[in-house]
């Protein structure tokens, strides 16, 4: 349901998606669907060791095998300086990116690429990769956060010195960075508190769970220029990263976006793209590379495992007066965990006067982490919202009421700095409190939990073009892959502006040579940022068409207005000119009707969600069954409510899976034991009830239609909501995820 819906013809409706027929008929082309004549197949040789020095690589036998056309190792990539850029829903270090693509002197996790082969068949490439001889010196491995942070831990990188310490370190360590946020007087806060709760929480690394594996086809011409076809969350970023790693110029490469079979942050970086491009240049033929599912799990980024210690104090009246958070996130083999967003969001829902937050980015011998939907925030919310639940119980205050008494509102300064503008957190809490779910009866071994979450959202560099065809239809062109229905949302906003049927608009995702630069699809930015550009371009077109009508009628521009898809005389002196008439005669009035707008907007609008979860726990097996689940979220304004609800439901499902079953399982040597969907247990439809949704609409004042990003926020509260529900059902606080049957049963038998 939505709380408001007035005043628009297309915004807020649910038209059939423009790409629907292609998807259901199989015409849509994903990464592995692309092929060219004479194409070679590429395969990666990966390290079987978790931490080892590469003493030598012998390519002799492999290079001589039939059908082998090119082989590359880390020695074939240029040395990249220690340079940081933007991307992957955060910062990215190009030197580390290059060393993750192909190992240099050391391998740092099982699955770390060591070499790549291109051959005439996939089997020939596989045999050649197996024939490459690598001599390793096994090194001690670091497999846990606690071990990695010890003073005497084996160090992964001799040149890694901790940033953000009070004094510069004199020796390298596995701690890449320390981040601190502080305000107020903690001593005074603890003195004021009547109730204090302090707990430690852990989460495991989990995978984004996208169905389509990474895939790319690269073709390099005689002029040295390459074309890439790949599935990603941002083909401009893929071009930037790939050419940076290869030492090429961006103009040397064109990237054509394929459809994307899921990403959730995991396809915001590169793995195969530079390898395929370089192999293609070496071989003089196109090269196709597709990961196996095992490779996806072993060698691409999960999100971080974490250890967090949260302490909160409150007065008897429920006012939160002090809080501390100590957080350590796994970065994997190279620095770059989402500890920054974790630190920002852990206490961002609440107005707490005295705060200290300390976060650590830690490297260890596991795959380099990647973004996963609201990177860093779900783990932080699991810890903080669990403590808030305990405080509510200690104080005898309803959990939602306690949140309402401390909720941030417009004008309150966020714990990490800026003041909140117009936000809808209180509204989500009130809708949850008043929802029938919150007061529904429960049975034996059943419990109800509630939790809230926050995400700051993102704007980013954006280009969009709106063009009118001769028949009055329109094309809306952007450079952002459509992951969550943004084609339809952009078409709806253009239709609302132009005053034409939404199905007379064709939304197109253009390649890197056909439109100006666009940041990637991530951070819940596309409907917001590209929407602004599309609306601006549509309004420019309307101004242009009104001016042309004035020219035709020989009247001043102010005597022409745009109404329902046509230019009409304010005075009624002339018959209206339809969009079709203006377009068909555009050659005589100034040329084609088209407008391009570039923006880099701020004010993406903070997103908040409050969620209610009912579970039943089997005391004999420890199995937790989700009985009912409701997501309440502020969308600003839901352009296409079906897609907004889908984002809310999808985020909740992923968070539930993270809470109950999902985890990377490593043996004592650091080798992953569940690299496939058979043993990596994601929830499927039969595991869950229908996820109920309530769309709250508190319009974002910085968007012409009030949009706030919705893709990230939904995944933040579920882990805490499920954990709080399990406590309500069992009386046992689960502080370590996942809450698998074995762990729940252990907790139940702990007494």
N, C-alpha and C positions, 0 to 999 in steps of 0.2 A: 504494500500500500504506500501511498505518498500522502504527505500532509497538506500539500497545496497543489493546485493545477489550474491556473487561469490565464487567459489573455493571449494564448498563442494557438496557431493553427497546426504547426508541425512540431515545435519544441514541446517535449513532454508526451508525445505519442509513441506508438510502437509499430512503425512500418516494417515490412519484411526487409531483411537485410539485402543489400545490393549484391553481395558476393555469395548469397545463399545457394543459388542454383549451381554455380561452379563447385561449391564445396560438397553438396549432396550428390552430384553426378560424377564427381571424381575428375572434373576438368581442371580444377585448381592445381597448380604445380608447386610442389614443395621442393626442398633442397635436393633430395635424392632423385627427384623426377627428371632433372636436367641431364642431358647428354649431347655430345657432338660427334660428328663423323671422325673416325680415327683416334678417338679418345683413349688415353692411357688411364690406368688405375693406380692410385697411390696408397701406400700402406706405411704405417709408422712402427718402427721398432722401439719398444718401451722397456724401461728398466725393470728387472725382476726384483731389484733391491730397494730398500727404503732409504738408505743413506750409504753412498759409496763414492769413492774417487774413481774417475775414469782414467785408467793408465794408458790405454791405447784402443783404437778402433781400426780393424782391418776390413776393408771393403773389397779386397781382391777377388775372393771367390764369388761374392754376390754380384759384383760388376760384370763378371764374365758369364753369368748365367743367361740362357736364352730368353729373349724378350725384354730384358732390363734396359731401360733407356736413360735413366738418371738416378743418382743417389746423392743425398745431401746429409751433412752433419752440422753440428753447431759451428764448426770451423768455416762453414760457407756463409754464415750470417755476419754482418758487420758488427763491430763493437759499438754498443749504444751507450751514450753517457748517462749518468745518473740524473735523469730528467723526468720531472713530474708534469703530467697533463691532466685534463679533465676527462671523465668518462666512466663507464661501468657503474653508473649511479654513484659516483664518488671520484676520488683521485686515482690516478693510475701512473705507475712508474714504468717508463718504456724500457729501461734496462732490465728490470725484473720481468717484464712481459716477454722480452726477447729470450731471456734465459729459461723461462717457463715453456716457450715454444719448442726450443731444442736445448738440451743440457750442454753445458760447457765442460768445466773441469770436474764437476760433481753431479750426481743425481741425488735428488732430495726427497723423493717419494716413489713408491711402487707405481709404475705407469708413467714416470717422467720420460718424455720423448728423448731418444738418443740419436736416431737417424730416420730418414724417410726415403722410400723407394718408389719409383714410377716404372711400370712395366705394361706390356701389351694386354695382359689379363690380370685379374685380381689374384688368381692362384699363383701366377708367376711372381707377382710383387710380394706375396706372402712368403713364398719359398726363398726369395732373395733376402728379405728381411731376416728370416731365420738363419741365413747363411752368414750374416754379418757377425764378425767375431769381436767381442768387447771384453777387455780385461779390466776387472774391477778390483779395487781394494775396499773391502767392507769397513764401514765406519760405524761408531756407536750411534744409535738412533734415539731421538727424543720424541715421545709419543703422547705425552699428556701436558696440559698447561702447568700443573704443579711442578713436574719435572723440568719443563723448559725454563721456568722462572727461577730455578735454583741457581745459586752463585757458581756452583761447580758443574753445571750442566754442559754437555757437549754443545759447542756453538756451531750453528749452521752456516753463518756468514761472518767471515773474519773482519769485514768492513762495516758491520751493523752496530752502530752506537745509538743508544736510546735517546730519542728526542723528548723534550718536555720535562726533564728532571730539574730539580732545584739547582743542581750544579752539574757541569758537564762530566760525563763518565770518562774514566781513564782506560777502559777496556771494553771490547765488544761483548754483546750478550744476545739472547734471543728475544729480548723485549725491544720491539721496534719504536714504540712511542707510548708516552704517558699523556693522557688528557685529563684536565682538572677543571671543574666548575665549582665555584664557591660563592656564597653570599650569606649575609647575616652573621649572627653570633651563635655558634653551635652550643657553647657552654650554657648560655642563657636559655637556649631552646630546650636543652635537656632538663634544665632546672625547672622550666615551666611545665614540662610534660608530666601528666599523671600516669600514663600508661606507655610503656616502651616495648616494642617487639623487634627482635633481631634474629635473622635467619640466613642460612646459606643455601643457594640453589645451583643446580647444574643442568645443562642441556647438552645434547650430543649433536654432532654434525648431521645435517639432513640434506637430502637432495631436493631440487626444485620439482622434480617429477614430470618434466616435459616428455611427451610421448615421442616426438620426432628427434632422432639423434642428430648431432652436428654433421653437416654435409656441405660440400662445396665443389663446384667445377671452375677451374681456372684455364683460360686460354690466352696465350701470349702470341702476338703477331710478330712479323719480321721487323717491325719498327720498335720492338721492345715493349710496346704498350699491352697491358693485360685487361681482360674482362673477367670479372668474377660473378658467378651466380651462387647465392648462398642464402640460407635462412638465418636471420638475425633479428635483433631488436633495433638495429640501426645501421643501415648500409653505409652511411657517411662515416660513422665511427669505424666500421670495418675497413673502409678505405684508408682512413687516417692511421689506424693502428698497423695495418698490414704494410703500408708503404714506409711507415716509420721504422718498423722492425727490419725491413729489407734495405733501407737506405735509398728508397726510390722517392720520386716526387709524386704528390697526390694526382697531378695531371697525367701520370703514367698509367692510371688505373681507373676503370669504370666498374662500378658495382651495381648489379641488377638484383633487386630484392625478389626472392621467392616468397611464397606464402610461408607462414611459420606455424609449426605444430607445437606450440607452447614454448615459453621461455622463462617467464616469471623472474627475470633478472639473470638467469643462467646463460643467456645468449647476448649479453652486453659486452662480451670480450671475444678475443680470437684464440683459436687453437690450430685449426687446419689451414686457414686461409693463406698465411705466408708460405707454408710448406707446398701447397698446391701451386701457388703462383711461381715460386722459385723453381720447382720441378718442371713446370710448363716451360719456363724460359730456357732451362737447361736442355730439355728434350725437344723443344720446338713443336710440341703438340699439346693439345688440351689434356688436363689431368683432372680426374674425379677422385674425391676422397670422401668416404662415409665412415663414421665411427660405428663400431659395434656397441651394443648396450653395455658390455663390460668395460669398454674403453671410456664411455661416458661417465660411469661411476668411478672408475679408478683414476681418471686423468683430467676431469673437468671439475669446476668449482662447486662444492657444496656450500652451504652457509656454515658459519662458525659453530663449533662447540663452545660452551661458556661456563665460567664459574662466577657467581655473583653473591655478594654479601650485602644485604639490605637491612638498615636499621631505621625505624620510624618512631616518633613520639607524638602523642596527642593529649590534649586536655580532656577532662571529663565531659565537656560539652561537645566533643567530637572534632575540635579544631586541631588540625595537624600543625605542629609547631617546630619540628626539627626532623631532618632525614639525612642519612648518609648512604651512599652506594659505592661499593668497591666492585669493579667489573673487569674481568679478563676474558678476551675473546681470542680464539684460535684464528690465525691468519693463514695457516698452511705453510707451504715451503717458502713463501715470499711475503713481505709485509703487505698489509692492506685489508685487515678485517674491518667490518662495519662498526668498530668501536665508537667512532665519532657520532653517528646517528643513535647508537645505543645510549651514549652519555646524554645526548640532547633530549631523548624521548623518555628516559626511565621515570622521571618525575614530572613530565610536562603537563599532565592532566590536572595538577593540583597547585594551589596557591600556598606554598610553604615558605615561611620567612627565613628559615635558617637551614642551609643546605651545603653539603660537600659531596661532590661526585668525582670519583677517580676511576679512570679507565685505562686498560693496558692492551696493546696490540702485540701479540706474541706469535713468533714463528716456531714451527715444529715440523717433523717429517711426515706430512700429510699433503694431499693435493691443495694447491693454492685455492683459497676460497673465492667465490664469486657472489654477486648480489643475489638475494632472494627476497622478493616482495617485501617492501619496508625493511631494508637490510638493517639488522641489529636491533630493531624495535621489539619483535615478538619475544625474544629472550628476556629483554629488560622488563617488559610488561608482565611476563610470567612471575618474575621475582617481586616486583613492586606491588602488583595487584593481589598477590597471595598475602603479602604483609598487610595491605589495607584490609583484606578480608579478616585476618586475625585480629586486627585492631577493632574492627566493628564488633566482633564477637566479644572481645574483652570489655568493650564499653557498653555492650548491650544496645547497640544502635543498628538499625537495618542497614545492610551493606550499601544499598543505593542512596539512602539518606545520608550516610557518612560521606559518600562521594559528592552529593549535592552540597553539603556544607563546606566542602573544600574545593569545588570545581572552579577552574579558571573561567573567566568571562572576559568580554570585551574590555580592553584597557588594562588588564592585569599583565604584568611583565612575566614572560616565560622564564623558567629557571635558567635557560641558556642565553637570555638577553633581551630579545625584542618584545615589544608589547603586542598582545593579541589584538587583531582587528575584529571584525564581526565574526563570531564563531557560534557553533551550535551544540557545544558539549552538554550544557544544561538541558537542552531540548531532548537530546538522546537519552539522558538519564530519566527525564520525566516520562518520555514515551515508554521506556522499559518498565518503569515503576507501575504505570497505568495499564500495561499490556495484560490481557487475561493469562498469559503464560506465567507471569510472576506470582500469581496467587492461586494457580491450579494446585489441587491436592496431589500428594505424593504417597507412595506405598513403602513397604519395608525394603530396606537396602537400596532405597532411591534417595537421591539428593539433588539439590539445585544450587548452581553457582552463578555468579555474575562477575563480570570484569569489563574494564574500559581500556581504550587505547587511543593513541594520538600519532598522526603523521603530518609532517610539515608541507609535503607536496613540493612541486618544482615547476619552473617555467621553461627557460632554455631557449637557445637560438632556433629560430623557426622561419621557414619560407612557405608561402602558399600562393597558388594561382587559381583564379576563377575566370573561366572563359565561356563565352556564349557561342554556340554553334549557329549555323544559318537557319536552322529550323526552330530556334528558340530554346533548345535544350542547353544544358550547361555541363561543364566539366569542372570539378573541384580537384585540384592536384596538390598533393603534399608529398613530403619525403620521409614520412614516418610509417613504418610497418603497422598494419592493423592487427592488433592482438585481441582487443576486447570490444570490438564493434565500432571503432572510431570512424570507419568509412561512413556508416549510417549517421553517426552523430554530426559529422562535418556537413554531410548532405542536408540534414535537417536544419542546421543553422543557416546554411546558404538558401535553402528553400524558404525559410521564414523571412529572410531579408529580401530576397528577390520576388517573393510572392508567387512562386510557381510550385507545382506538384513535386514532392520530393523524389518521385521516380522519374522525373525528367532531368534529374541531375545524376551524373556519373562520377563517383568518387574514385580517384586513381592514386595509387602509390607509385611515384615516379622514381627512376634510377638517378644515380649521382650526376649524370650528364644532362638531365632533363629539367632539373629544378635547382634552386639555390640550396645552400646548406641547411640541414635540419639535425638537431640533436636527436638522440635515440628515443625510442618508445620505452620509457622507464620513468620512475618517479611520479607516476600518475599525471603526466604533463600534456598529453596530446589533445584531449578535448578542451583543456584550458588554453594552452598556448597556440596550437594550430587553430582552434576555434576562434581566438581573437583575430588571427591573421585572415581567416576565411571571412569573418564578418566584416573586417575592414576592407578587404578586397571587394566583397559584394557591395558595400556602400560606395566604394569608388566607382564601380560599374554603374550603379544606379545614378550617381551624379553625372557620369559621362552620358548615359542614355537620356537623362532629362535635358542635358545641354544639347544633345543632338535633336531631340524633339523640339526644343525651343528654336534651333536653327531651321528645322523644316517648317515650323509654323511662323517663323520670323517674329518671335515675341521674346521679351526678356526671360532669362532663366527662372526668375522667381515666380513666373506665371505657370510653371510646370511642376507637377508633383507626381510621385510614383505610388500607385495604389494597385494592389492585387495583380502584380506582374505586368503593369502597363503604365505608360506615361499618359497623363491626362491634363487637360487645361484646367487651371484653377477657376477660370471664368466660364468654362464650358463652351468657349468659342470654336473649338476644334474637336473633331472626333478623336477618341483615344488611340494611341499607337501601342499595339501589343509588342511583347518581347520578340515574337517571331518577325513582325514587320520591321522593327528596328534592326534586328540581326541580319535579315535578308538584304536590307538596304544599307548596311554599314559601310560598304565600299564608297558610297557617295557622300557619306557624312563624316569621314575621318579614318576609316579603316577598321580592322577587326576589334571586336569587343572583348577585351581581356584586361585583367588587373593582377599585379603581383605585389604582395606585401611581405616585408620581412620585419620580424619583431623579436625582442628578447625580454619578455614581460616579467615583471615582478608581481607580487601579490597573488601567488597561486592559491592561497586560502587554506588554512589549517583544516585537517580532517579529523573527526572524532567518531568513535564507535563504542557503543555499549552492547554487550551480548549476554544472553541468558542461556544456560545449559542445564538440562536435566539428564541424569545418568542413573543406571541401575548397575550395581556391582554384585557379581556372583561370589558369595563368600567361599564356595568350594573350589573355584578355579581362579579367582582374581580377575575374570573377564569384566571389562567395563563396557557397557552398551549405552550409547547415546540415545535417549528416548525422545527428546524434543530439543530444538535449538532455535533461538530467535536472534537475529542481527538487527540492531537499530543503528543507522548511520546517517550522518549529515552529508548529503551530496551537493549542497549549494542549490543547484537545480538539476534534476534528472532530465537530461536531453532525450535519452531513449531509456525509459524505466526498465525494460527487459534486460538491457545490458548492465545497468547499474545493479539490479538485483542479482544478475549473474556474477558480477564482480564480488558482491557481498557474500554470496553463497560459496563461490569458489575459494575466497580467502578463508572463510570459516572452515570449509572442508580440509584445506591444507593445514590449518592450525590444529584441527582435531587430530589429523594423522600424526602431526609432530608431537602432540601431547600424549598419544596413546601407544603408538607402535614404531614410528619411523626413527631410524638411527643407522649411522655407518658403524658396522661391527668389524673391528680389526683383531687379528690374532696377536700374540705377544711379540711378534716380529714386525708388526705394522702392516701386514698384508690384509686387504679387505676381504671379508668372508661372505659378504652378501651383495655382490655387484650385479644384481639383476632384479627385475620386478617380482620374481617368484619368492625371493628371500628378503628383499627390501619391501616391507609391508605397507603399501599405501592403501588408504580406504577406497573402496569402490561403492557404487550406488547402493548395493545391498547391505552395506555396513552401516548406513546412516538413514535417519528420517529425512523428510523434506525440510530444508532449512527455511524457516519463515523469515521474512524481511519486512522492515519498516523503514521507508525512505523519509528521512527528515530533510526539509528544505529551508535552510537559512542562507539566502543568496549571498554569494561572494561579491562584494561591491567592486572588485577589480576585474570582473568579466562581464561582457555585455549581456549575457544570459544568466549570470550568477553561478557559473560552474565552479565546483571544487573537484579535484581529482578524487577518485573513489577506489582505484585499483589496489592501493597499498593497505589502507586502514583496516580492512576486514580481517587480515591475518594476524593482527596484533593481539587482540584480547583472548582468542580461543584457548591457549594453553593454560592461562590462569583461570578462565571460566570453567574448564573441565576439571582442573585440579581442585578448585573450590567446591565443585559439585561432588567430586569423589570424597572430599573431606566430609561434606554434609551427609553423604550416604554411609560412611564408614567410621567417622571420627578419627581418621588417620590423615595427617598432612603429608602429601607427596611433594618432596622438594627436589627430586631428581627425575628428569625425563629421559625416555618415555615411561609412561605409567602402564607398562606392559603387564599382562596377567601374572607373570612370574614376580615382578616387583610389587604389585599390589598384594599378591598372596603373601609375600614375605612381610609386608607391612602389617597385614592382618594377623599374622602369626607371631609378630614381634613381641607381644606381651608374654 
